[in-house]
Amino acid sequence: GIGQQVFQSIQLQEGPVVVGVVTLLVMVFIAANLAVDLLYGVLDPRIRRARA
């Protein structure tokens, strides 16, 4: 899978492949966190409005 690809790329010193895969994984992680944060507001009405 992806882990094996990164491991092989590190061993073969293929920097652009490592950077590309890590960048893709970070973007997926950020998108998933954003989706969860937005869904919390939709699913739980207690946190729709921030209180100061």
DAJOHU-V173456 format. One record per helix or strand. SS is the DSSP state (A for helix, B for strand). FROM is the first residue (numbers start at 1). TO is the last residue. Records with the same first field share a line. If there is no record, write none. Layout:
SS->FROM-TO, FROM-TO
//
This chain:
A->2-11, 15-43, 45-47
//
